[in-house]
């Protein structure tokens, strides 16, 4: 079980084992020890996270990364305006706006679409 901000999260057995192994590793040394950022998956360059290509190795262990990425982007898009989200994640502003639309909790467009389709039939 993983606890984030006092919230327990039940993890799949395989992921729990991988994270436990990661937590048991020795603390970082060299440049990583001097980095102000403590990444769960530190990259090759100082202060940078592991590249997305390297994270794809999780798929080899049957850990789906695409749904997790989409969920994280939707959560961020709910909390941040596209103008802030885009430069923060290196996205184009239009892409950030599309994620914002996906995260939208405004149901008026859905209701209007249903009303329009019922009129057409």
N, CA and C atoms as an extended XYZ file, in Angstrom:
363
Properties=species:S:1:pos:R:3:atomname:S:1:resname:S:1:resid:I:1 pbc="F F F"
N         0.847       -1.175        0.000 N   UNK     1
C         0.000        0.000        0.000 CA  UNK     1
C         0.896        1.243        0.000 C   UNK     1
N         0.499        2.209       -0.779 N   UNK     2
C         1.209        3.476       -0.881 CA  UNK     2
C         0.339        4.547       -0.245 C   UNK     2
N         0.943        5.421        0.540 N   UNK     3
C         0.198        6.498        1.182 CA  UNK     3
C         0.708        7.830        0.639 C   UNK     3
N        -0.180        8.574       -0.005 N   UNK     4
C         0.139        9.887       -0.540 CA  UNK     4
C        -0.727       10.920        0.170 C   UNK     4
N        -0.094       11.819        0.894 N   UNK     5
C        -0.807       12.874        1.614 CA  UNK     5
C        -1.932       12.296        2.474 C   UNK     5
N        -1.621       11.297        3.255 N   UNK     6
C        -2.531       10.644        4.191 CA  UNK     6
C        -3.616        9.809        3.502 C   UNK     6
N        -3.510        9.601        2.168 N   UNK     7
C        -4.503        8.815        1.441 CA  UNK     7
C        -3.883        7.486        1.048 C   UNK     7
N        -4.392        6.377        1.604 N   UNK     8
C        -3.839        5.068        1.238 CA  UNK     8
C        -4.309        4.656       -0.159 C   UNK     8
N        -3.381        4.106       -0.936 N   UNK     9
C        -3.689        3.648       -2.291 CA  UNK     9
C        -3.252        2.201       -2.403 C   UNK     9
N        -4.201        1.341       -2.725 N   UNK    10
C        -3.893       -0.076       -2.911 CA  UNK    10
C        -3.245       -0.246       -4.284 C   UNK    10
N        -2.055       -0.812       -4.320 N   UNK    11
C        -1.323       -0.997       -5.569 CA  UNK    11
C        -1.381       -2.445       -6.010 C   UNK    11
N        -1.310       -2.670       -7.335 N   UNK    12
C        -1.187       -4.057       -7.802 CA  UNK    12
C         0.087       -4.679       -7.231 C   UNK    12
N         0.050       -5.973       -7.019 N   UNK    13
C         1.160       -6.688       -6.387 CA  UNK    13
C         2.495       -6.409       -7.067 C   UNK    13
N         2.522       -6.484       -8.391 N   UNK    14
C         3.775       -6.298       -9.126 CA  UNK    14
C         4.322       -4.884       -8.932 C   UNK    14
N         3.474       -3.884       -9.031 N   UNK    15
C         3.909       -2.504       -8.846 CA  UNK    15
C         4.369       -2.274       -7.409 C   UNK    15
N         3.662       -2.839       -6.444 N   UNK    16
C         4.051       -2.696       -5.041 CA  UNK    16
C         5.448       -3.270       -4.810 C   UNK    16
N         5.738       -4.426       -5.419 N   UNK    17
C         7.055       -5.023       -5.270 CA  UNK    17
C         8.145       -4.157       -5.905 C   UNK    17
N         7.857       -3.629       -7.102 N   UNK    18
C         8.842       -2.778       -7.779 CA  UNK    18
C         9.129       -1.515       -6.970 C   UNK    18
N         8.094       -0.896       -6.419 N   UNK    19
C         8.290        0.313       -5.620 CA  UNK    19
C         9.012        0.006       -4.306 C   UNK    19
N         8.723       -1.150       -3.725 N   UNK    20
C         9.429       -1.537       -2.498 CA  UNK    20
C        10.919       -1.738       -2.793 C   UNK    20
N        11.226       -2.366       -3.921 N   UNK    21
C        12.635       -2.542       -4.313 CA  UNK    21
C        13.295       -1.189       -4.542 C   UNK    21
N        12.572       -0.268       -5.163 N   UNK    22
C        13.102        1.059       -5.417 CA  UNK    22
C        13.376        1.799       -4.108 C   UNK    22
N        12.469        1.673       -3.157 N   UNK    23
C        12.636        2.344       -1.863 CA  UNK    23
C        13.802        1.753       -1.073 C   UNK    23
N        14.101        0.480       -1.294 N   UNK    24
C        15.193       -0.174       -0.568 CA  UNK    24
C        16.573        0.143       -1.138 C   UNK    24
N        16.615        0.811       -2.292 N   UNK    25
C        17.905        1.139       -2.899 CA  UNK    25
C        18.635        2.169       -2.046 C   UNK    25
N        19.944        2.168       -2.185 N   UNK    26
C        20.775        3.133       -1.452 CA  UNK    26
C        20.435        4.556       -1.899 C   UNK    26
N        20.610        5.540       -0.999 N   UNK    27
C        20.337        6.915       -1.388 CA  UNK    27
C        21.235        7.344       -2.542 C   UNK    27
N        20.781        8.325       -3.319 N   UNK    28
C        21.575        8.731       -4.475 CA  UNK    28
C        22.935        9.278       -4.068 C   UNK    28
N        23.869        9.097       -4.967 N   UNK    29
C        25.211        9.645       -4.742 CA  UNK    29
C        25.600       10.470       -5.959 C   UNK    29
N        26.727       11.130       -5.902 N   UNK    30
C        27.185       11.948       -7.017 CA  UNK    30
C        26.269       13.142       -7.247 C   UNK    30
N        26.019       13.463       -8.520 N   UNK    31
C        25.202       14.639       -8.848 CA  UNK    31
C        23.788       14.511       -8.329 C   UNK    31
N        23.249       13.289       -8.303 N   UNK    32
C        21.863       13.097       -7.872 CA  UNK    32
C        21.675       13.488       -6.402 C   UNK    32
N        22.717       13.309       -5.585 N   UNK    33
C        22.624       13.668       -4.166 CA  UNK    33
C        22.557       15.184       -3.989 C   UNK    33
N        23.105       15.929       -4.953 N   UNK    34
C        23.114       17.389       -4.862 CA  UNK    34
C        21.914       18.046       -5.522 C   UNK    34
N        21.046       17.274       -6.124 N   UNK    35
C        19.897       17.820       -6.833 CA  UNK    35
C        18.801       18.193       -5.832 C   UNK    35
N        18.183       19.373       -5.994 N   UNK    36
C        17.106       19.758       -5.087 CA  UNK    36
C        15.833       18.951       -5.335 C   UNK    36
N        15.715       18.338       -6.502 N   UNK    37
C        14.526       17.554       -6.834 CA  UNK    37
C        14.781       16.089       -6.545 C   UNK    37
N        13.825       15.465       -5.926 N   UNK    38
C        13.933       14.044       -5.617 CA  UNK    38
C        12.915       13.293       -6.479 C   UNK    38
N        13.329       12.897       -7.672 N   UNK    39
C        12.447       12.193       -8.589 CA  UNK    39
C        12.331       10.736       -8.171 C   UNK    39
N        11.141       10.172       -8.348 N   UNK    40
C        10.955        8.749       -8.117 CA  UNK    40
C        11.785        7.961       -9.123 C   UNK    40
N        11.835        8.466      -10.353 N   UNK    41
C        12.635        7.857      -11.403 CA  UNK    41
C        13.626        8.899      -11.914 C   UNK    41
N        14.775        9.066      -11.252 N   UNK    42
C        15.733       10.087      -11.691 CA  UNK    42
C        16.332        9.725      -13.048 C   UNK    42
N        16.608       10.759      -13.830 N   UNK    43
C        17.159       10.553      -15.161 CA  UNK    43
C        18.673       10.600      -15.178 C   UNK    43
N        19.217       10.622      -16.370 N   UNK    44
C        20.664       10.643      -16.548 CA  UNK    44
C        21.220       12.028      -16.262 C   UNK    44
N        20.475       13.072      -16.685 N   UNK    45
C        20.943       14.442      -16.477 CA  UNK    45
C        20.575       14.922      -15.077 C   UNK    45
N        21.437       15.705      -14.455 N   UNK    46
C        21.172       16.191      -13.097 CA  UNK    46
C        19.855       16.952      -13.001 C   UNK    46
N        19.067       16.624      -11.988 N   UNK    47
C        17.821       17.329      -11.722 CA  UNK    47
C        16.692       17.015      -12.673 C   UNK    47
N        16.879       16.044      -13.555 N   UNK    48
C        15.847       15.696      -14.532 CA  UNK    48
C        15.269       14.316      -14.220 C   UNK    48
N        14.013       14.140      -14.590 N   UNK    49
C        13.369       12.841      -14.406 CA  UNK    49
C        13.764       11.892      -15.537 C   UNK    49
N        13.439       10.646      -15.377 N   UNK    50
C        13.698        9.631      -16.383 CA  UNK    50
C        12.887        9.956      -17.626 C   UNK    50
N        13.428        9.722      -18.789 N   UNK    51
C        12.724       10.049      -20.028 CA  UNK    51
C        11.496        9.154      -20.197 C   UNK    51
N        10.564        9.632      -21.016 N   UNK    52
C         9.352        8.850      -21.251 CA  UNK    52
C         9.676        7.536      -21.949 C   UNK    52
N        10.703        7.529      -22.793 N   UNK    53
C        11.088        6.277      -23.453 CA  UNK    53
C        11.556        5.247      -22.430 C   UNK    53
N        12.303        5.694      -21.452 N   UNK    54
C        12.771        4.768      -20.422 CA  UNK    54
C        11.618        4.272      -19.554 C   UNK    54
N        10.639        5.141      -19.315 N   UNK    55
C         9.475        4.724      -18.521 CA  UNK    55
C         8.632        3.681      -19.243 C   UNK    55
N         8.767        3.619      -20.557 N   UNK    56
C         8.027        2.615      -21.327 CA  UNK    56
C         8.428        1.198      -20.922 C   UNK    56
N         9.567        1.080      -20.264 N   UNK    57
C         9.980       -0.246      -19.786 CA  UNK    57
C         8.986       -0.796      -18.759 C   UNK    57
N         8.203        0.076      -18.136 N   UNK    58
C         7.184       -0.405      -17.192 CA  UNK    58
C         6.160       -1.278      -17.893 C   UNK    58
N         5.900       -0.991      -19.160 N   UNK    59
C         4.941       -1.790      -19.925 CA  UNK    59
C         5.393       -3.241      -20.033 C   UNK    59
N         6.687       -3.465      -20.041 N   UNK    60
C         7.202       -4.835      -20.097 CA  UNK    60
C         6.817       -5.614      -18.845 C   UNK    60
N         6.498       -4.902      -17.765 N   UNK    61
C         6.071       -5.539      -16.514 CA  UNK    61
C         4.556       -5.482      -16.358 C   UNK    61
N         3.860       -5.220      -17.476 N   UNK    62
C         2.392       -5.161      -17.520 CA  UNK    62
C         1.832       -4.049      -16.644 C   UNK    62
N         2.565       -2.948      -16.575 N   UNK    63
C         2.082       -1.763      -15.855 CA  UNK    63
C         1.695       -0.743      -16.917 C   UNK    63
N         0.392       -0.486      -17.082 N   UNK    64
C        -0.045        0.423      -18.141 CA  UNK    64
C         0.342        1.872      -17.819 C   UNK    64
N         1.026        2.523      -18.742 N   UNK    65
C         1.458        3.895      -18.481 CA  UNK    65
C         0.578        4.921      -19.182 C   UNK    65
N        -0.032        4.563      -20.299 N   UNK    66
C        -0.844        5.521      -21.035 CA  UNK    66
C        -2.063        5.992      -20.229 C   UNK    66
N        -2.842        5.083      -19.622 N   UNK    67
C        -3.976        5.545      -18.822 CA  UNK    67
C        -3.540        6.399      -17.626 C   UNK    67
N        -2.410        6.056      -17.024 N   UNK    68
C        -1.915        6.837      -15.884 CA  UNK    68
C        -1.521        8.240      -16.327 C   UNK    68
N        -0.897        8.339      -17.499 N   UNK    69
C        -0.504        9.644      -18.034 CA  UNK    69
C        -1.740       10.488      -18.332 C   UNK    69
N        -2.742        9.872      -18.968 N   UNK    70
C        -3.964       10.603      -19.292 CA  UNK    70
C        -4.658       11.085      -18.020 C   UNK    70
N        -4.718       10.236      -17.013 N   UNK    71
C        -5.342       10.618      -15.749 CA  UNK    71
C        -4.604       11.783      -15.107 C   UNK    71
N        -3.283       11.721      -15.114 N   UNK    72
C        -2.495       12.811      -14.531 CA  UNK    72
C        -2.701       14.115      -15.292 C   UNK    72
N        -2.735       14.045      -16.619 N   UNK    73
C        -2.939       15.256      -17.417 CA  UNK    73
C        -4.331       15.845      -17.193 C   UNK    73
N        -5.324       15.004      -17.091 N   UNK    74
C        -6.689       15.501      -16.837 CA  UNK    74
C        -6.766       16.150      -15.469 C   UNK    74
N        -6.144       15.534      -14.475 N   UNK    75
C        -6.143       16.115      -13.125 CA  UNK    75
C        -5.465       17.477      -13.124 C   UNK    75
N        -4.322       17.581      -13.787 N   UNK    76
C        -3.626       18.870      -13.864 CA  UNK    76
C        -4.454       19.896      -14.627 C   UNK    76
N        -5.110       19.455      -15.707 N   UNK    77
C        -5.914       20.376      -16.506 CA  UNK    77
C        -7.123       20.893      -15.739 C   UNK    77
N        -7.618       20.114      -14.779 N   UNK    78
C        -8.719       20.590      -13.932 CA  UNK    78
C        -8.259       21.714      -13.015 C   UNK    78
N        -7.012       21.629      -12.577 N   UNK    79
C        -6.508       22.559      -11.566 CA  UNK    79
C        -5.796       23.777      -12.131 C   UNK    79
N        -5.265       23.676      -13.352 N   UNK    80
C        -4.440       24.748      -13.906 CA  UNK    80
C        -5.002       25.248      -15.234 C   UNK    80
N        -4.913       26.541      -15.485 N   UNK    81
C        -5.330       27.050      -16.796 CA  UNK    81
C        -4.333       26.614      -17.867 C   UNK    81
N        -4.792       26.488      -19.121 N   UNK    82
C        -3.902       26.043      -20.197 CA  UNK    82
C        -2.637       26.888      -20.340 C   UNK    82
N        -2.733       28.183      -20.082 N   UNK    83
C        -1.556       29.056      -20.213 CA  UNK    83
C        -0.474       28.708      -19.198 C   UNK    83
N        -0.840       28.128      -18.091 N   UNK    84
C         0.134       27.706      -17.076 CA  UNK    84
C         0.570       26.267      -17.340 C   UNK    84
N        -0.381       25.420      -17.697 N   UNK    85
C        -0.099       23.999      -17.910 CA  UNK    85
C         0.854       23.766      -19.086 C   UNK    85
N         0.648       24.501      -20.176 N   UNK    86
C         1.444       24.277      -21.392 CA  UNK    86
C         2.946       24.451      -21.157 C   UNK    86
N         3.405       25.600      -20.664 N   UNK    87
C         4.859       25.722      -20.474 CA  UNK    87
C         5.401       24.827      -19.364 C   UNK    87
N         4.570       24.537      -18.378 N   UNK    88
C         5.012       23.706      -17.272 CA  UNK    88
C         5.348       22.283      -17.743 C   UNK    88
N         4.539       21.766      -18.687 N   UNK    89
C         4.741       20.402      -19.166 CA  UNK    89
C         5.369       20.330      -20.548 C   UNK    89
N         5.660       21.485      -21.135 N   UNK    90
C         6.245       21.487      -22.469 CA  UNK    90
C         5.233       21.146      -23.549 C   UNK    90
N         3.967       21.468      -23.303 N   UNK    91
C         2.909       21.219      -24.278 CA  UNK    91
C         2.638       22.485      -25.078 C   UNK    91
N         2.056       22.322      -26.250 N   UNK    92
C         1.569       23.473      -26.995 CA  UNK    92
C         0.301       23.952      -26.285 C   UNK    92
N         0.031       25.236      -26.353 N   UNK    93
C        -1.137       25.799      -25.653 CA  UNK    93
C        -2.429       25.149      -26.146 C   UNK    93
N        -2.517       24.871      -27.435 N   UNK    94
C        -3.730       24.239      -27.972 CA  UNK    94
C        -3.912       22.842      -27.377 C   UNK    94
N        -2.818       22.114      -27.222 N   UNK    95
C        -2.886       20.790      -26.599 CA  UNK    95
C        -3.359       20.905      -25.154 C   UNK    95
N        -2.844       21.890      -24.435 N   UNK    96
C        -3.279       22.111      -23.051 CA  UNK    96
C        -4.760       22.474      -23.004 C   UNK    96
N        -5.234       23.236      -23.977 N   UNK    97
C        -6.656       23.584      -24.033 CA  UNK    97
C        -7.511       22.347      -24.287 C   UNK    97
N        -7.024       21.430      -25.125 N   UNK    98
C        -7.760       20.192      -25.392 CA  UNK    98
C        -7.856       19.338      -24.131 C   UNK    98
N        -6.767       19.270      -23.359 N   UNK    99
C        -6.814       18.530      -22.091 CA  UNK    99
C        -7.775       19.196      -21.131 C   UNK    99
N        -7.814       20.520      -21.147 N   UNK   100
C        -8.749       21.257      -20.282 CA  UNK   100
C       -10.196       20.912      -20.650 C   UNK   100
N       -10.472       20.842      -21.961 N   UNK   101
C       -11.829       20.484      -22.403 CA  UNK   101
C       -12.189       19.076      -21.960 C   UNK   101
N       -11.226       18.158      -22.039 N   UNK   102
C       -11.486       16.785      -21.580 CA  UNK   102
C       -11.776       16.743      -20.089 C   UNK   102
N       -11.135       17.612      -19.356 N   UNK   103
C       -11.302       17.637      -17.896 CA  UNK   103
C       -12.511       18.448      -17.474 C   UNK   103
N       -13.151       19.072      -18.411 N   UNK   104
C       -14.252       19.984      -18.102 CA  UNK   104
C       -15.367       19.282      -17.341 C   UNK   104
N       -15.888       19.969      -16.361 N   UNK   105
C       -17.013       19.437      -15.598 CA  UNK   105
C       -18.308       20.152      -15.972 C   UNK   105
N       -18.263       20.935      -17.046 N   UNK   106
C       -19.439       21.643      -17.523 CA  UNK   106
C       -20.238       20.703      -18.417 C   UNK   106
N       -21.431       20.340      -17.975 N   UNK   107
C       -22.243       19.374      -18.693 CA  UNK   107
C       -23.204       20.023      -19.682 C   UNK   107
N       -23.160       21.332      -19.841 N   UNK   108
C       -24.114       21.984      -20.735 CA  UNK   108
C       -23.926       21.547      -22.179 C   UNK   108
N       -22.680       21.334      -22.626 N   UNK   109
C       -22.442       20.884      -23.997 CA  UNK   109
C       -23.030       19.488      -24.211 C   UNK   109
N       -22.911       18.630      -23.215 N   UNK   110
C       -23.470       17.281      -23.309 CA  UNK   110
C       -24.995       17.346      -23.405 C   UNK   110
N       -25.591       18.163      -22.573 N   UNK   111
C       -27.047       18.294      -22.586 CA  UNK   111
C       -27.539       18.878      -23.904 C   UNK   111
N       -26.822       19.868      -24.425 N   UNK   112
C       -27.200       20.464      -25.704 CA  UNK   112
C       -27.077       19.445      -26.833 C   UNK   112
N       -26.046       18.637      -26.820 N   UNK   113
C       -25.868       17.609      -27.847 CA  UNK   113
C       -26.999       16.575      -27.798 C   UNK   113
N       -27.406       16.213      -26.610 N   UNK   114
C       -28.523       15.268      -26.469 CA  UNK   114
C       -29.814       15.873      -26.963 C   UNK   114
N       -30.001       17.158      -26.643 N   UNK   115
C       -31.226       17.841      -27.069 CA  UNK   115
C       -31.263       17.929      -28.601 C   UNK   115
N       -30.108       18.262      -29.208 N   UNK   116
C       -30.027       18.371      -30.673 CA  UNK   116
C       -30.281       17.020      -31.343 C   UNK   116
N       -29.718       15.936      -30.787 N   UNK   117
C       -29.909       14.611      -31.399 CA  UNK   117
C       -31.337       14.132      -31.236 C   UNK   117
N       -31.999       14.488      -30.149 N   UNK   118
C       -33.403       14.057      -29.976 CA  UNK   118
C       -34.322       14.826      -30.921 C   UNK   118
N       -33.973       16.060      -31.249 N   UNK   119
C       -34.767       16.825      -32.221 CA  UNK   119
C       -34.607       16.254      -33.618 C   UNK   119
N       -33.403       15.782      -33.923 N   UNK   120
C       -33.127       15.248      -35.262 CA  UNK   120
C       -33.870       13.940      -35.514 C   UNK   120
N       -34.128       13.183      -34.467 N   UNK   121
C       -34.826       11.899      -34.639 CA  UNK   121
C       -36.273       12.121      -34.497 C   UNK   121
